[in-house]
Amino acid sequence: MHFSAFFRYMEAAEHELLRSMGFSVYSEIDGHPVSFPRVAAHCEYHSPARCEDVLAIDVTIQRVGEKSVTYGFAFSDAGAEWPPVR
């Protein structure tokens, strides 16, 4: 699997976390869309994932600032835990 795919999976997991907490990934304030721009992204790869692997993604909220949120993502495959990916 191409390394960049992990970022798409992390974004999908983030959206699922927000929905599970009753938030939407799309909202408006005074008729203007609210977005979630990325300021930084970092990923450490410790083990390969291959096409058709079934991955589980655990998302944690590591920090909530005044205007930012920092997430941690941990991928697992067949019980093999990888260190958190930030």
FIKE-984473 format. One record per residue: residue in one letter; x negated, y negated, z of N, C-alpha, C in turn. Coordinates in pm, 1 decimal, decimal comma. Each point is the difference from the previous one (the first is absolute). Layout:
! FIKE-984473
+------+----------+----------+----------+----------+----------+----------+----------+----------+----------+
| type |   n.east |  n.north |     n.up |  ca.east | ca.north |    ca.up |   c.east |  c.north |     c.up |
+------+----------+----------+----------+----------+----------+----------+----------+----------+----------+
|    A |        X |        Y |        Z |        X |        Y |        Z |        X |        Y |        Z |
...
+------+----------+----------+----------+----------+----------+----------+----------+----------+----------+
END
This chain:
! FIKE-984473
+------+----------+----------+----------+----------+----------+----------+----------+----------+----------+
| type |   n.east |  n.north |     n.up |  ca.east | ca.north |    ca.up |   c.east |  c.north |     c.up |
+------+----------+----------+----------+----------+----------+----------+----------+----------+----------+
|    M |    -85,4 |    116,4 |      0,0 |     85,4 |   -116,4 |      0,0 |    -90,4 |   -123,1 |      0,0 |
|    H |     36,4 |    -99,4 |    -77,7 |    -79,6 |   -122,7 |     -7,2 |      6,6 |    -74,9 |    132,9 |
|    F |   -112,0 |    -55,8 |     40,8 |     -8,3 |    -65,5 |    131,5 |    102,0 |   -111,4 |     16,2 |
|    S |     34,4 |    -69,1 |   -106,8 |     92,8 |   -113,1 |     12,2 |    141,4 |     44,3 |     35,8 |
|    A |     33,6 |    126,0 |    -21,1 |    134,4 |     49,3 |     32,1 |     29,9 |    -13,1 |    149,4 |
|    F |   -103,4 |      8,0 |     83,6 |     22,4 |    -10,3 |    144,2 |     64,2 |   -133,6 |     36,9 |
|    F |    -35,3 |   -107,1 |    -70,4 |     57,5 |   -131,0 |     30,6 |    149,1 |     -3,1 |    -33,1 |
|    R |     41,0 |     65,5 |   -107,0 |    143,3 |      8,7 |    -31,4 |     73,1 |     80,0 |    106,7 |
|    Y |    -61,5 |    108,0 |     46,7 |     62,4 |     81,2 |    104,4 |      9,1 |    -77,1 |    131,4 |
|    M |   -102,6 |    -78,9 |     31,4 |      4,3 |    -79,4 |    123,0 |    110,9 |   -104,2 |     -7,4 |
|    E |     16,9 |    -62,0 |   -116,5 |    106,6 |    -99,4 |    -13,9 |    137,3 |     65,1 |     13,8 |
|    A |     17,7 |    117,0 |    -60,2 |    127,7 |     70,9 |     12,1 |     27,2 |     37,8 |    145,5 |
|    A |   -102,5 |     42,6 |     72,3 |     16,8 |     35,3 |    141,1 |     33,3 |   -123,5 |     83,3 |
|    E |    -61,9 |   -113,3 |    -32,2 |     31,9 |   -125,9 |     69,0 |    146,5 |    -36,4 |    -21,4 |
|    H |     47,1 |      9,5 |   -123,7 |    140,4 |    -32,1 |    -29,6 |     93,5 |     91,9 |     76,8 |
|    E |    -34,0 |    126,9 |      6,4 |     83,8 |     95,7 |     73,2 |      2,3 |    -33,6 |    148,9 |
|    L |   -113,4 |    -39,7 |     55,0 |     -5,3 |    -40,7 |    140,9 |     90,3 |   -120,4 |     23,3 |
|    L |     -9,1 |   -100,8 |    -85,0 |     83,7 |   -119,3 |     15,7 |    148,0 |     34,9 |     -7,3 |
|    R |     37,7 |     84,6 |    -97,6 |    140,9 |     40,4 |    -12,0 |     45,1 |     76,7 |    123,7 |
|    S |    -87,4 |     84,1 |     55,5 |     38,3 |     78,5 |    118,1 |     23,2 |    -89,0 |    121,5 |
|    M |    -56,9 |   -120,9 |     -1,5 |     18,0 |    -94,5 |    110,7 |    111,3 |   -100,8 |    -30,2 |
|    G |     72,0 |     21,9 |   -110,6 |    112,3 |    -86,0 |    -33,2 |    -36,6 |   -124,8 |    -78,4 |
|    F |   -123,7 |     -7,9 |    -48,4 |    -42,4 |   -114,3 |    -80,8 |      5,6 |     36,7 |   -147,2 |
|    S |     -6,0 |    -99,8 |    -83,5 |     -2,8 |     21,2 |   -143,9 |   -132,1 |    -50,4 |    -54,9 |
|    V |    -47,1 |     62,8 |   -106,1 |   -120,9 |    -49,2 |    -64,9 |     31,4 |   -120,3 |    -88,0 |
|    Y |    127,9 |    -25,8 |    -17,9 |     41,5 |   -118,6 |    -74,8 |     98,5 |    -78,5 |     84,7 |
|    S |    -30,1 |   -124,4 |     21,2 |     93,7 |    -87,1 |     70,8 |    -19,0 |   -142,5 |    -48,9 |
|    E |     90,9 |    -85,1 |     39,2 |     -4,2 |   -140,1 |    -39,2 |     18,1 |    -89,0 |    122,2 |
|    I |    -61,6 |   -116,1 |     -6,1 |     20,5 |   -105,1 |     98,3 |     33,7 |   -125,9 |    -78,1 |
|    D |    118,4 |    -53,5 |     25,0 |     48,1 |   -118,2 |    -72,3 |     -5,7 |     19,3 |   -150,9 |
|    G |     33,8 |    119,9 |    -46,5 |      4,5 |     26,9 |   -143,2 |   -134,3 |     27,7 |    -64,6 |
|    H |   -107,3 |      2,3 |     78,5 |   -133,5 |     26,8 |    -54,3 |    -45,5 |    138,9 |     43,8 |
|    P |    -52,6 |     78,6 |    -93,9 |    -44,3 |    134,9 |     37,4 |   -117,6 |     -3,7 |     96,4 |
|    V |      1,5 |     93,1 |     94,1 |   -108,9 |     16,4 |     95,6 |    -83,5 |    117,3 |    -49,7 |
|    S |   -130,2 |    -19,7 |     -8,0 |    -86,0 |    107,6 |    -48,3 |   -103,4 |     36,4 |    105,5 |
|    F |    -69,0 |    108,2 |    -24,6 |   -101,7 |     50,6 |     90,4 |   -133,1 |      6,2 |    -75,5 |
|    P |    -67,7 |   -113,7 |    -14,7 |   -126,1 |      2,5 |    -75,4 |   -108,1 |     76,4 |     76,2 |
|    R |    -85,2 |     64,9 |    -73,2 |   -112,7 |     71,7 |     59,4 |   -118,2 |    -96,3 |      7,8 |
|    V |    -60,6 |     -6,9 |    116,3 |   -117,1 |    -85,9 |     18,2 |   -126,4 |     84,6 |     -7,1 |
|    A |      9,3 |    122,7 |     50,3 |   -113,8 |     91,5 |     -3,4 |     51,1 |    143,2 |      2,9 |
|    A |    -75,9 |     87,9 |    -60,0 |     31,5 |    142,8 |      3,1 |   -131,4 |     75,9 |      2,8 |
|    H |     -1,2 |    105,1 |     79,8 |   -121,9 |     78,5 |     17,3 |     39,2 |    146,1 |     10,1 |
|    C |    -78,5 |     84,9 |    -61,3 |     30,1 |    142,3 |      4,9 |   -130,6 |     77,8 |      5,4 |
|    E |    -10,7 |     92,7 |     93,3 |   -114,5 |     90,0 |      7,3 |     48,1 |    139,4 |    -37,9 |
|    Y |    -71,9 |     62,4 |    -90,6 |     38,7 |    131,4 |    -49,8 |    -91,4 |    105,3 |     62,8 |
|    H |     60,7 |     94,1 |     72,3 |    -77,7 |    101,7 |     68,5 |     21,7 |    139,0 |    -58,2 |
|    S |    103,1 |     13,6 |    -81,0 |     31,0 |    129,3 |    -58,2 |     85,3 |    -25,0 |   -124,6 |
|    P |    -19,4 |     76,8 |   -105,4 |     78,0 |    -24,9 |   -121,2 |    144,7 |     46,9 |     13,2 |
|    A |     85,5 |    -64,7 |    -73,4 |    137,7 |     46,3 |    -18,0 |     13,2 |     33,7 |   -147,9 |
|    R |     66,5 |    107,6 |    -26,2 |     12,3 |     44,4 |   -138,5 |    146,1 |     -8,0 |    -44,0 |
|    C |     18,0 |     -5,4 |   -129,2 |    136,1 |     -3,4 |    -54,2 |     78,9 |    117,9 |     54,6 |
|    E |    123,6 |    -26,2 |     34,1 |     95,1 |     95,1 |     55,0 |    -24,6 |     33,9 |    147,0 |
|    D |   -100,2 |    -61,9 |     65,2 |    -11,0 |     11,9 |    145,1 |    119,8 |    -71,4 |     61,4 |
|    V |     50,8 |     53,1 |    108,3 |    106,5 |    -66,0 |     74,0 |    -65,0 |    -71,6 |    116,7 |
|    L |      8,6 |   -131,2 |     -1,4 |    -64,5 |    -81,6 |    102,5 |    104,0 |    -55,0 |     97,5 |
|    A |    -36,1 |     -1,7 |    125,8 |     78,9 |    -68,4 |    101,8 |    -75,6 |   -128,0 |     34,8 |
|    I |     73,8 |   -107,7 |     21,4 |    -64,0 |   -127,3 |     31,9 |     59,9 |    -53,3 |    129,0 |
|    D |    -84,1 |    -16,6 |    100,8 |     41,3 |    -61,5 |    125,9 |    -39,8 |   -146,4 |     -4,5 |
|    V |     96,3 |    -87,0 |     27,7 |    -24,7 |   -144,2 |     -2,1 |      7,6 |    -52,4 |    142,4 |
|    T |    -98,2 |    -79,9 |     37,9 |      3,1 |    -65,8 |    130,1 |    -14,8 |   -150,2 |    -21,0 |
|    I |     63,6 |    -74,5 |     87,1 |    -18,5 |   -145,2 |     -0,1 |   -110,9 |    -27,5 |    100,0 |
|    Q |   -114,6 |    -42,5 |    -50,5 |   -116,5 |    -18,9 |     86,0 |     -7,0 |   -138,9 |     60,9 |
|    R |     53,0 |    -97,4 |    -71,3 |     -7,1 |   -137,4 |     49,9 |    111,3 |    -81,6 |    -63,5 |
|    V |     63,6 |    -83,3 |     81,8 |     99,2 |    -95,2 |    -50,2 |    -49,8 |   -138,3 |     36,6 |
|    G |    -28,9 |    -79,1 |   -101,1 |    -44,2 |   -137,4 |     20,4 |    115,3 |    -95,6 |    -21,6 |
|    E |    -30,1 |   -128,0 |      0,6 |    104,6 |    -99,8 |    -23,7 |     50,8 |      5,7 |   -143,5 |
|    K |    -88,3 |     29,3 |    -94,5 |     38,2 |      3,6 |   -141,0 |    -49,8 |    125,9 |    -70,5 |
|    S |    -38,1 |     99,9 |     75,8 |    -55,2 |    119,3 |    -64,0 |     32,3 |    125,4 |     80,5 |
|    V |    -11,0 |    111,5 |    -69,5 |     15,7 |    131,5 |     61,0 |   -113,0 |     87,4 |    -53,2 |
|    T |    -62,2 |     76,1 |     89,0 |   -103,7 |     94,5 |    -40,9 |     51,7 |    140,5 |     25,0 |
|    Y |     -1,0 |     80,2 |   -105,3 |     47,1 |    137,8 |      7,6 |   -118,7 |     95,2 |      0,5 |
|    G |     21,3 |    115,9 |     56,0 |    -93,7 |    110,4 |    -12,2 |     73,7 |    115,4 |    -66,0 |
|    F |    -68,2 |     71,1 |    -85,8 |     59,8 |    112,8 |    -71,4 |    -87,8 |    122,1 |     19,9 |
|    A |     59,4 |    111,7 |     34,2 |    -72,5 |    125,9 |     13,1 |     67,4 |    102,0 |    -90,7 |
|    F |    -75,1 |     53,1 |    -93,0 |     49,1 |    100,6 |    -93,4 |    -35,4 |    138,1 |     52,8 |
|    S |     88,3 |     94,6 |    -21,1 |    -32,1 |    138,6 |     34,3 |     51,2 |     91,1 |   -110,5 |
|    D |    -69,5 |    109,9 |    -15,5 |     35,1 |     99,5 |   -100,7 |    -23,7 |    137,6 |     62,0 |
|    A |    104,9 |     78,3 |      9,5 |     -8,5 |    136,8 |     55,6 |    -65,2 |      0,3 |    138,2 |
|    G |     32,2 |   -100,9 |     78,8 |    -47,9 |     -4,0 |    137,6 |   -138,5 |    -59,3 |     17,2 |
|    A |    -67,1 |    -36,2 |   -109,1 |   -134,5 |    -58,5 |     11,1 |     14,0 |   -150,4 |     16,9 |
|    E |    -24,8 |    -51,2 |    120,3 |     12,2 |   -143,3 |     27,0 |   -120,2 |    -75,0 |    -54,2 |
|    W |     26,5 |   -110,6 |    -64,4 |   -106,2 |    -88,6 |    -44,6 |     -5,3 |   -116,7 |     95,8 |
|    P |   -112,2 |    -64,1 |     19,8 |     -4,0 |   -120,1 |     84,9 |     92,3 |   -107,5 |    -57,0 |
|    P |     50,0 |    -90,2 |     83,0 |     88,6 |   -105,8 |    -50,0 |    -62,8 |    -78,4 |   -112,6 |
|    V |     81,1 |    -35,4 |    -95,6 |    -41,5 |    -82,4 |   -113,2 |     59,4 |   -136,2 |     22,3 |
|    R |    -80,7 |   -104,1 |     -7,0 |     49,1 |   -135,5 |     22,2 |     -7,1 |    -79,1 |   -126,7 |
+------+----------+----------+----------+----------+----------+----------+----------+----------+----------+
END
